[in-house]
Amino acid sequence: VRLLLAKQLEFETLERRHMNGYLSTAERTDFLLLANKNYAFSKDLDKPYIYDESGGTHGGDPSQKHLKTGFIACGRNIKQGTILENMRITQIAPAVSELLNLGLSCSTETPPGLIQGPD
């Protein structure tokens, strides 16, 4: 099965020994499938399981720079009227950590221009 999966162009197969950090799981898993750029996985019975589409889908590796996310925030220290054209899902935790003064050690940074200093 692994050899057949490894030959697919639409996705990457990640074996358990390579699952660490944000791709780790507490459940016993032999491998993960990560959709490649411009591909996604579907549970919709009217679509193929793997299809050529981007935007609003699941299955991608969040460390890939081409994957973007939506994020809506308001409140203290959020710069009013800010629109970020591109935000990666891995930038959400650093932003929340900074807003709540949690001091988390994150591998990415808060998007510039999102947070303003305290009043």
Secondary structure, 3 states (H helix, E strand, C coil): CHHHHHCCCCEEEEEHHHCCHHHCCCCCCCEEEEECCCEEECCCCCCCCEEECCCCCECECCCCCCCCCCCCCCCCCECCCCCCCCCCHHHHHHHHHHHCCCCCCCCCCCCCCCECCCC
